[in-house]
Amino acid sequence: MVTTTRIHALSKASSAFIWVWLPSETQPVPAGRLHRGTDGRHDFGYMSDYLERSNAIALGPDLPLARGMRSLSGTSLTGSLRDALPGAWGRRVTRALQLGQHDADAGADEIGDIAYGLLAGTDGIGALSFQASATSFETRIAPGAELEALADAARRIEQGLPLPGDLAEPLVHAVAIGGTSPKALVNIGGRSCIAKFGKSRDPHDALRAEYMGLRLAQLCHIDVPRFELRCLGDRLVLLVERFDRGENGARRAMVSGQTLLDHIKAPSCEVCHGNALDAAAERSRDPDAIRRELFRRAAFDSLLGRDPAPAPNHALFWTGQAAGLVPVLGLKLPNCSPHGVHGATGLCVSDRAARVTQVLDMAPDFGVDPAAAAVMLDGLVEGIRQHHAAVASEAEVSRTRPAA
């Protein structure tokens, strides 16, 4: 357990050492030091021993390997190091459990970015970890807890209620993850998973809609992680197997689309094509494959009645030099409810032809040949048409409109 005295000490921390799991390695090594000055700005520098390693990698596209401390832009942490921190949900849990502030907005500024990294678990997404020491790695892994208990704990945090003591440490160490919705990192039958609990005011519809989006994508041959939808009493949980872990315990580094955009200084409002697409593609081993896959994903989104995901919402694997797409996450059919799916596929709405035309018009932006785009689109249309009813049934969501 982390003692109360240490919690308050860490909440005021102004420096940390960044450790990394290098590609194919199962043990982390110290890579650099992060410091926050009295003006709130951050400096980062690689350690000399790390730079001398033959397998050292840049921690992100914004942190190329070089000697000396460098100033990071802005008064809050940005870029690859920010990507390794808990998101809004994890920060809320940290404030509630570590400082006793259960209101969603309470104490939001009382813990700095470095402190969130030091208080979070060490099994977070990606391959970076915040540590207080450059020589001793402190493992912060959540003790096992039943899904039902974690779901109840997440509900209590969301509603601003106190938690029983036996769930304090398991939950805070299980939320070293991004996003705003209630979730936790769990081990299910030896598999590392992200458990998504849904918001208490809408615990069923959102998870069912996300399940349907992932299942349809899977049936349309789009890369998605393994997933399943489970009932926990009167609530649901969506289990998504982690894609950033290897079978031998190795970890895969990741960066966000926002970090890539900031690095190439592209507008954050730009969608997943244009400069952002070119940057991701050119940093990959197979740029054409990246462009085709991004087009397939954007086309699938459009056919479901969704706007293609903005570039900041994409995540990328990072090898130190090259970027690659992670499996699709967070797909959610619009207007999904237990009482029906309205316009959930683009095949069920009157603007179907307009959507198909819109998708084909996007092809040149992705560098995809129009003829190849038409073939790909035909496959997606047929896949959605063929499988939508069965997927809706799987998710216990009834359709009110037949496919045209």
Buried (B, 14 or more C-beta within 10 A) or exposed (E): EBEEEEBEBBBEBBBBBBBBBBBEBEEBBBBBBBBBEEEEBBBBBBBEEBBEEEEBBBBBBBBEBEEEEBEBEEEEBBBBBBBBBBBEBBBBBBBBBBBEBBEBEBBEEEBBBBBBBBBBBBBBBBBBBBBBEBEEBEEBBBEEBEBEBBBBBBBBBBEEEEBEEEBBBBBBBBBBBBBEBBBBBBBBEEEBBBBBBBBBEEBBBBBBBBBBBBBBBBBBEBBBBBBEBEEBEEBBBBBBBBBBBEEEEBBBBBBBBBBBBBBBEBEEEBBBBBBBBBBBBEBBEEBEEBBBBBBBBBBBBBBBBBEBBBBBBBBBBBBBEBBBBBBBBBBBBBEBBEEBBBBBBBBBBEEBEEBBEBBBEBBEBBBBEEEEBBEBBEBBBEBBBEBBBEBBEBBEBEBEBEEE
